Amino acid sequence: MQPPRPGGRHHHRSGVGARADVLGGATATATATATEETVNLGRLAGADVIYTAKRESVHPLRMHSPVGRRLPAYSTALGRAILAEHPADVREALVPDAIDPITTHTVTERDAVLAIIDKAADLGYAAESDESCIGVRCFGVALPFARPAIDGLSVAVPMSRLDGAREDFIIETLLSVKARLSMEFAHSVR
């Protein structure tokens, strides 16, 4: 029997999986309220992330990212944060040799992408600018609903609204959410 793929059906247990969906939605709402920015939830499906829920920014200028959208995990902050929670051999298997750009700013060199994911593993979060949407900087964390993680949360901010203090606040908010959920799920996830 082959091991389950990241994001495969074997990860969706009724107890933890259902609780993760409820907590993920509540977490997205709380994060959107705190940051006043667009917040996305996503789930790893093979080498892609599928956006499963979204909370809109209170501001009129915001990122367009429809629920159900599928993007390469290695090209988004949300996906990179999830991949960073996986062992190096899994990361390497999910990043192809030839990377098609989403925008003109997408990092397309495999070694550079793997280094970005390694950095996300060290920091506990991932960030990207202009790589999945021009004019937008995204910050993402993996959510600890399964081990290794298959769910993630991201905040998308138009760069015109972003300064150093705002960036720090968003990162601190995401890391706080991740830490709180890690404590809550410590006894639930095997």
C-alpha positions in Angstrom: 0.0 0.0 0.0 1.3 3.4 -0.9 1.5 6.2 1.6 -1.3 8.8 1.3 -0.5 11.9 -0.8 -0.4 15.3 1.0 -4.0 16.5 1.0 -5.4 13.1 0.0 -8.6 11.7 1.4 -6.7 9.8 4.1 -6.1 13.1 5.9 -9.8 13.9 6.2 -10.9 12.1 9.3 -14.4 12.9 10.4 -13.6 14.1 13.9 -10.4 16.2 13.4 -11.3 17.1 9.8 -14.8 18.4 10.7 -13.4 20.3 13.7 -10.6 21.7 11.5 -13.2 23.1 9.0 -15.2 24.8 11.7 -12.1 26.2 13.5 -10.6 27.2 10.2 -13.7 29.3 9.3 -13.8 30.9 12.7 -10.0 31.6 12.6 -10.3 33.2 9.1 -13.1 35.5 10.4 -11.2 36.5 13.5 -8.0 37.1 11.4 -9.9 39.2 8.9 -11.5 41.3 11.7 -8.1 41.8 13.3 -6.2 42.7 10.1 -9.1 44.3 8.1 -7.6 42.5 5.1 -8.6 39.6 2.8 -8.0 36.3 4.4 -8.0 32.9 2.6 -8.1 29.4 3.8 -6.6 26.7 1.6 -6.0 23.0 1.5 -3.1 21.1 -0.1 -4.2 18.8 -2.9 -1.2 17.2 -4.5 1.2 19.9 -5.6 -1.6 22.6 -5.5 -3.6 24.5 -3.0 -7.3 24.9 -3.4 -8.8 28.0 -1.8 -11.6 26.7 0.4 -12.9 29.8 2.1 -12.4 33.6 2.0 -13.1 36.6 4.2 -13.1 39.9 2.3 -11.2 43.0 3.3 -13.2 45.9 4.7 -11.3 48.1 2.1 -12.6 48.6 -1.4 -9.2 47.8 -2.9 -8.6 44.0 -2.4 -7.3 40.9 -4.0 -9.5 38.8 -6.3 -9.2 35.2 -5.2 -12.3 33.1 -5.7 -13.1 30.1 -3.5 -12.3 27.0 -5.4 -9.3 28.6 -7.2 -6.4 26.1 -7.6 -2.8 27.4 -7.7 0.6 25.7 -7.4 1.4 25.5 -3.7 5.0 26.4 -4.3 4.0 29.8 -5.8 1.8 31.1 -3.0 2.5 32.1 0.6 -0.3 29.9 1.8 1.0 26.9 -0.1 4.7 27.5 0.8 3.7 27.7 4.5 2.0 24.3 4.2 4.9 22.7 2.3 7.3 24.0 4.9 5.6 21.7 7.4 6.5 18.7 5.4 9.8 16.7 5.3 12.3 18.0 2.7 11.9 14.9 0.5 8.1 15.6 0.2 8.8 19.3 -0.5 11.2 18.4 -3.3 8.8 15.9 -4.8 6.0 18.6 -5.0 8.2 21.3 -6.6 8.7 20.5 -10.3 11.9 21.1 -12.3 10.1 23.4 -14.7 7.9 26.0 -13.0 5.4 28.0 -15.1 5.0 31.6 -13.8 1.7 32.8 -12.6 2.9 36.4 -13.0 6.1 38.0 -14.3 7.4 38.0 -10.7 6.8 34.4 -9.9 10.1 32.7 -8.8 10.7 30.0 -11.4 14.0 28.5 -10.4 13.4 25.3 -8.5 16.4 25.7 -6.1 15.3 29.2 -5.3 11.7 28.1 -4.6 13.0 25.3 -2.3 15.2 27.8 -0.5 12.1 30.0 0.0 10.2 27.1 1.5 13.1 26.2 3.7 13.2 29.8 5.0 9.4 29.5 5.7 10.1 26.4 7.7 12.6 28.4 9.8 10.4 31.4 10.3 7.1 29.6 10.8 5.4 31.6 8.0 5.8 32.3 4.3 5.5 35.6 2.3 5.4 36.5 -1.3 5.0 39.7 -3.3 3.5 39.9 -6.8 4.0 36.2 -7.4 0.4 35.1 -7.5 -1.3 38.5 -7.9 0.4 41.7 -9.1 0.3 44.5 -6.6 -0.4 42.2 -3.6 1.8 40.8 -0.8 0.6 37.7 0.9 1.6 36.1 4.2 0.7 32.6 5.1 0.9 30.0 7.9 0.1 26.3 8.0 -2.7 25.4 10.3 -1.9 22.5 12.7 -5.1 20.5 12.1 -3.2 17.5 10.8 0.5 16.3 10.9 2.0 17.2 8.5 -0.2 20.2 7.8 -2.5 20.3 4.8 -4.5 23.4 5.7 -3.2 27.0 5.6 -4.3 30.6 6.3 -3.1 33.6 4.4 -3.6 37.4 4.5 -3.5 39.3 1.2 -2.7 43.0 1.2 -2.4 45.5 -1.6 1.2 46.7 -1.4 -0.1 50.3 -1.5 -1.5 49.8 2.0 1.5 48.0 3.4 4.4 49.4 5.5 6.8 47.8 7.9 4.7 48.2 11.0 1.6 46.8 9.2 3.6 43.9 7.8 4.9 43.1 11.3 1.4 43.2 12.8 0.0 40.8 10.1 2.9 38.4 10.7 2.5 38.5 14.5 -1.3 37.9 14.1 -0.7 34.9 11.9 2.0 33.4 14.1 -0.2 34.0 17.2 -3.1 32.1 15.5 -0.8 29.3 14.6 0.6 29.0 18.1 -2.9 29.1 19.7 -4.2 26.4 17.4 -1.1 24.3 17.9 -1.8 24.2 21.6 -5.5 23.4 21.0 -4.7 20.6 18.6 -1.7 19.2 20.5 -3.9 16.4 21.9 -6.2 15.9 18.9 -3.8 15.2 16.1 -1.8 12.0 16.0 
